[in-house]
Amino acid sequence: MRRSFKFLLRPTTHQQTALTACLDDHRDLYNAALEHRRTAYRKAGVSVRYADQSAELKDIRAADPNGQGRWSAGSQQQTLRRLDRAFAAFFHRIKAGQTPGYPRFKGRGRFDTIEWPATKNGATWDSTPHDPTATRLRLLGIGHLRVHQHRTVRGTVKTISVKREGTRWYVILSCDDVPAEPLPATGRQAGFDMGIVHFTTASEPIEGVTDGQGHVANPRYLKTAADRIAAAQRVYARTRRGSKRRTKAARQIGRLHRKVARQRADHAHKTALAVVRACDVIAVEDLRIANMTKAPAPRPDPERTGAYLRNGSAAKAGLTTSIVDAGWGVFLTILASKAESAGREVIAVNPANTSRTCPAPGCGHLARENRLTQADFVCVVCGYTANADVVGALNVKRIGLVLRDTREG
């Protein structure tokens, strides 16, 4: 399996300065390569490829020994590959009939990661026995960096990335051949319905995972921090553009949002681990979160030029914020990864009408009238009554097991 391990770096002040310079030079290289491609195509109709730009690295490094020449050629090649992937994604979206965004230049806040190949290209990771105090990472032009290694690295390290998040620096190791760690079978099969009122609801109560009704509480970290974020934004709004106070206020806003993101990821990891330990087969909703959080299309007013009709965007904004705050996508991604490592099976189910279909044996009646409120489900045919989220989880489980039997048959 391919897995990534992320550790906090503890660089010295001098090393932080060197890391920032390295990041700025790689960003300049990315932007220059993008401008090269744009100019060549606009003026001569020539498409510049990765191989062409990679071949020019030797001359670029020789012409700027105190700038580009002081960093690893391997990391610079990875930066050029990053640009190449951006163009590949751009053309893929064109062929798929989507509305693509042309690769754009990177400002200081949009380029925070550098990647090195893990074999003799300016980055070395020493995979010695576990010792959180040991220095494990050496980067060309930066030196030996102290790593807060909180778990053992498994598999073969293929690439090493350094990422800046606010004032913190992290190392990310991408490893191949990470061995699986299968868990003992529990015999439990469960379905899970994602929600807003409750983070997720299981088809049956699971000890150590849900409450007595099968619900996992939604922590709503963004809502909890909303007052502090709003106060920080008001401070930012009162500052003058280009001032030090404005920079300080912006950093505070970013610090608050990053804390929310860490809390959300921590909750997702803990919940996913508990689910994987408790269940052999896990059926989940195959949610299209990007579509669910997409802003409604504008509706031009045919009677007034430049005016627009109401499109419901204000009403949808609250729901979109709640979906983003819940972090469904983060949780489902982490759940799939942990399940693969533990030898569990995750089945994605189309969520359409799962909360409107009666799960009672022999009924299966589907009607919008079955769910008149957010919480209550009452079948208009057989009278089956239950919590609507539990009904959704039961139907997700049922459909998931049918799909599983179909594949195995």
C-alpha positions in Angstrom: 0.0 0.0 0.0 1.0 3.6 -0.5 0.8 5.7 2.6 2.0 9.1 3.8 3.5 10.0 7.2 3.4 13.6 8.3 5.7 14.9 11.1 6.2 18.3 12.6 9.6 19.9 12.0 11.4 21.9 14.6 13.9 24.0 12.5 16.2 26.6 14.0 15.8 30.3 13.2 18.5 30.0 10.6 16.9 26.9 9.1 13.5 28.6 8.9 15.1 31.4 6.9 16.7 28.9 4.6 13.5 27.0 4.1 11.6 30.2 3.3 14.3 31.1 0.7 14.1 27.6 -0.8 10.3 27.9 -1.1 10.6 31.3 -2.7 13.1 30.1 -5.3 11.0 27.1 -6.2 8.0 29.3 -6.5 10.0 31.6 -8.8 11.0 28.6 -10.9 7.4 27.4 -11.2 6.2 30.9 -12.3 9.0 31.3 -14.8 8.3 27.9 -16.3 4.6 28.8 -16.6 5.5 32.1 -18.3 7.8 30.2 -20.6 5.0 27.9 -21.7 2.5 30.7 -22.1 4.8 32.9 -24.2 6.0 30.0 -26.4 2.5 29.0 -27.3 1.1 32.6 -27.7 3.9 33.9 -29.9 5.1 30.8 -31.8 2.3 28.2 -31.3 4.9 25.9 -29.7 3.9 23.6 -26.8 6.7 23.3 -24.3 6.9 20.0 -22.4 8.4 18.9 -19.1 11.4 17.3 -20.8 12.2 20.6 -22.6 12.2 22.6 -19.3 14.0 20.0 -17.4 16.8 20.0 -19.9 17.3 23.7 -19.3 17.8 23.3 -15.6 21.5 22.8 -15.9 21.9 26.2 -17.6 19.5 27.9 -15.2 21.5 26.6 -12.2 24.8 27.6 -13.7 23.6 31.1 -14.4 22.3 31.6 -10.8 24.7 29.8 -8.5 23.6 31.7 -5.4 19.9 31.3 -6.2 18.6 28.3 -8.1 22.0 26.7 -8.1 22.1 26.2 -4.3 19.1 23.8 -4.2 18.7 20.2 -5.2 18.1 19.6 -9.0 15.8 16.7 -8.0 13.5 19.1 -6.1 13.5 21.5 -9.0 12.5 18.7 -11.4 9.6 17.9 -9.0 8.5 21.5 -9.2 8.5 21.3 -13.0 6.5 18.1 -12.8 4.0 19.8 -10.6 3.4 22.4 -13.3 3.2 19.6 -15.9 0.5 17.9 -13.9 -1.4 21.2 -13.7 -1.4 21.4 -17.5 -2.4 17.8 -17.8 -5.4 18.3 -15.5 -6.3 21.5 -17.5 -6.4 19.6 -20.8 -8.2 16.6 -19.2 -11.0 18.9 -18.0 -11.3 20.4 -21.5 -11.7 16.9 -23.0 -14.3 16.0 -20.4 -16.4 19.0 -21.4 -15.9 20.8 -18.1 -15.0 24.4 -17.5 -11.3 24.4 -16.8 -9.2 27.0 -15.0 -5.9 27.8 -16.8 -2.8 27.1 -14.6 -2.1 30.3 -12.8 0.9 32.0 -11.2 1.6 31.3 -7.6 1.7 34.0 -5.0 3.4 33.7 -1.6 0.3 32.2 -0.1 -0.3 29.7 -2.8 3.0 27.8 -3.0 3.8 26.1 0.3 5.3 22.7 -0.6 8.6 21.4 -2.0 9.1 17.8 -2.9 12.3 15.8 -3.2 12.9 12.3 -4.5 14.1 10.2 -1.6 17.2 8.7 -3.3 20.3 10.9 -3.5 18.7 14.1 -4.7 19.3 16.5 -1.9 17.0 14.9 0.7 17.9 12.1 3.0 15.7 10.3 5.5 17.4 8.0 8.0 15.0 5.2 8.9 16.8 4.1 12.0 14.9 2.5 15.0 12.2 4.7 16.5 13.5 7.6 18.5 11.5 10.9 18.6 14.5 12.9 19.6 16.7 11.8 16.7 17.5 14.0 13.7 16.2 12.1 10.7 16.0 14.6 7.8 18.8 16.3 5.9 18.1 18.8 3.1 20.7 20.2 0.7 21.4 23.8 1.5 19.4 23.7 4.7 21.1 21.1 6.9 20.0 18.5 9.4 16.4 19.2 10.6 15.0 18.1 13.9 11.8 16.0 13.4 9.1 15.4 16.0 8.5 11.7 14.9 5.5 10.5 16.8 5.2 7.1 15.1 7.3 4.6 13.2 7.7 5.0 9.5 6.8 1.8 7.6 7.5 0.8 4.0 10.0 2.4 1.6 10.3 6.2 1.5 9.8 7.3 -2.2 9.4 11.1 -1.9 10.0 13.6 0.8 8.0 16.8 1.0 8.4 19.9 3.2 5.2 21.9 3.7 4.7 25.3 5.4 1.4 25.8 7.3 1.3 29.3 8.8 4.4 29.4 11.0 4.8 25.7 11.3 6.8 23.4 9.0 6.0 19.7 8.3 7.8 16.9 6.6 5.6 14.4 4.6 7.0 11.0 3.7 5.3 9.2 0.9 6.0 5.5 1.3 5.5 2.4 -0.9 5.0 -1.2 0.3 3.5 -0.2 3.6 2.4 -3.5 5.2 -1.2 -4.0 6.2 -2.1 -4.6 9.8 -5.3 -6.7 9.7 -7.6 -6.6 12.7 -9.5 -9.6 14.1 -13.0 -10.1 12.7 -15.9 -8.8 14.7 -18.8 -10.2 12.6 -20.5 -6.8 12.6 -21.8 -5.2 9.4 -23.1 -1.6 9.6 -24.3 1.2 7.5 -23.6 4.9 8.1 -25.7 8.0 7.2 -23.8 11.3 7.2 -25.7 14.3 8.6 -25.6 17.8 10.0 -27.5 17.5 13.2 -25.5 14.3 13.9 -22.1 13.8 12.4 -23.0 10.3 11.4 -25.6 7.7 12.4 -25.0 4.0 12.4 -27.6 1.4 11.5 -27.4 0.1 15.0 -25.8 1.4 18.3 -22.1 0.5 18.5 -20.4 0.5 21.9 -17.5 2.9 21.9 -18.5 4.6 18.7 -22.1 5.9 18.9 -24.6 6.8 21.6 -27.6 4.6 22.5 -29.5 5.7 19.4 -26.7 5.1 17.0 -25.6 8.7 16.6 -22.1 10.3 16.6 -22.3 13.9 17.8 -21.3 16.7 15.4 -18.7 18.8 17.2 -19.2 21.8 14.9 -15.7 23.2 15.4 -16.1 26.1 12.9 -19.3 27.2 14.6 -17.6 27.0 18.0 -14.8 29.2 16.8 -17.0 31.6 14.8 -17.0 34.4 17.4 -13.3 34.4 17.6 -12.9 34.3 13.9 -15.4 37.2 13.4 -13.5 39.2 16.1 -10.2 38.6 14.3 -11.8 39.6 11.0 -13.1 42.9 12.5 -9.6 43.7 13.7 -8.2 42.9 10.2 -10.9 45.2 8.6 -9.7 48.1 10.7 -6.1 47.9 9.6 -4.4 49.8 6.8 -3.3 47.9 3.7 0.5 47.1 3.8 0.8 47.7 7.6 2.4 45.4 10.1 -0.8 45.3 12.0 -2.6 44.0 8.9 -0.1 41.2 8.5 -0.4 40.3 12.2 -4.2 40.3 12.0 -4.2 38.1 8.9 -1.9 35.6 10.6 -4.3 35.4 13.5 -7.2 34.6 11.2 -5.2 31.9 9.5 -4.1 30.5 12.9 -7.7 30.1 14.0 -8.8 28.4 10.7 -5.8 26.0 10.9 -6.8 25.1 14.4 -10.3 24.3 13.3 -8.9 22.1 10.4 -6.7 20.2 12.9 -9.6 19.6 15.3 -11.7 18.4 12.4 -9.0 16.0 11.2 -8.4 14.7 14.7 -12.2 14.0 15.2 -12.3 12.2 11.8 -9.3 10.1 12.6 -10.6 9.0 16.0 -14.1 8.3 14.7 -12.9 6.4 11.6 -10.5 4.3 13.8 -13.4 3.4 16.2 -15.6 2.4 13.3 -12.9 0.3 11.6 -12.1 -1.5 14.9 -15.8 -2.3 15.4 -17.0 -3.3 11.9 -16.0 -5.8 9.3 -18.2 -4.4 6.5 -18.9 -0.7 6.4 -21.5 0.8 4.0 -21.3 4.5 3.5 -23.0 7.1 1.3 -21.3 7.9 -1.9 -21.7 11.7 -1.5 -20.9 14.3 -4.2 -19.8 16.9 -1.7 -18.5 19.3 -4.3 -21.9 19.4 -6.0 -23.7 19.8 -2.6 -21.6 22.8 -1.7 -21.6 24.4 -5.1 -23.1 27.9 -5.3 -26.4 28.2 -7.3 -26.1 29.6 -10.8 -27.0 33.3 -11.2 -30.4 34.1 -12.7 -30.3 37.2 -14.9 -33.5 39.3 -14.8 -34.9 39.4 -18.3 -36.6 42.7 -17.6 -33.7 44.6 -16.2 -30.2 44.7 -17.8 -27.5 43.9 -15.4 -29.9 42.8 -12.7 -30.4 39.3 -11.2 -33.3 37.4 -9.7 -33.1 35.6 -6.4 -31.5 32.2 -6.8 -31.6 30.9 -3.2 -27.9 31.4 -2.6 -28.4 33.1 0.7 -30.6 30.3 2.0 -28.1 27.7 0.8 -25.1 29.4 2.4 -26.0 28.2 5.9 -26.3 24.6 4.7 -23.1 24.8 2.7 -21.2 26.1 5.8 -22.6 23.3 7.9 -21.5 20.6 5.4 -18.0 22.1 5.2 -17.9 22.3 9.0 -18.9 18.6 9.4 -15.9 17.6 7.2 -17.6 14.6 5.5 -15.0 14.3 2.8 -12.1 14.3 5.3 -13.8 11.5 7.3 -14.7 9.3 4.3 -11.2 9.5 2.9 -9.6 8.7 6.3 -12.1 5.8 6.8 -11.3 4.3 3.4 -7.6 4.4 4.2 -7.8 2.9 7.7 -10.2 0.2 6.5 -7.7 -0.8 3.7 -4.9 -1.1 6.3 -7.1 -3.1 8.7 -8.4 -5.5 6.1 -12.0 -4.1 6.4 -14.4 -3.6 3.5 -15.9 -0.2 2.7 -18.9 -0.1 0.3 -20.0 3.2 -1.2 -23.8 3.4 -1.8 -25.9 5.9 -3.8 -27.6 7.9 -1.1 -30.7 8.8 -3.2 -33.9 8.3 -1.3 -32.3 6.3 1.5 -34.0 8.4 4.1 -37.4 8.2 2.4 -37.6 4.4 1.9 -39.2 2.3 4.6 -36.7 -0.3 5.9 -39.4 -2.6 7.4 -39.3 -6.2 6.1 -41.8 -6.7 3.3 -42.6 -3.0 2.9 -39.9 -0.8 1.2 -42.4 1.9 0.4 -40.7 5.0 -1.1 -42.5 8.3 -0.6 -41.6 11.9 0.2 -44.4 11.9 2.7 -42.6 9.3 4.8 -40.2 12.0 6.1 -42.1 15.2 6.9 -39.5 16.5 9.4 -35.8 16.3 9.6 -35.8 13.9 12.5 -38.9 11.8 12.1 -39.8 9.0 9.7 -43.3 7.5 9.6 -44.2 5.1 6.8 -47.5 6.1 5.3 -48.2 2.5 4.3 -47.1 0.2 7.2 -46.8 2.8 10.0 -43.1 2.0 10.7 -41.6 4.7 12.9 -38.0 5.6 13.6 -35.4 8.3 13.5 -34.9 9.4 9.9 -31.1 9.2 10.1 -31.3 5.6 11.5 -33.7 4.8 8.6 -31.1 6.2 6.2 -28.3 4.1 7.8 -30.4 0.9 7.6 -31.1 1.4 3.9 -27.4 2.2 3.2 -26.5 -1.1 5.0 -29.1 -3.0 3.0 -28.0 -1.7 -0.3 -24.4 -2.1 0.5 -24.8 -5.8 1.4 -26.7 -6.3 -1.9 -23.9 -4.7 -3.9 -21.4 -6.8 -2.0 -23.3 -10.1 -2.7 -23.7 -9.1 -6.4 -19.9 -8.5 -6.7 -19.0 -11.8 -5.0 -21.6 -13.7 -7.0 
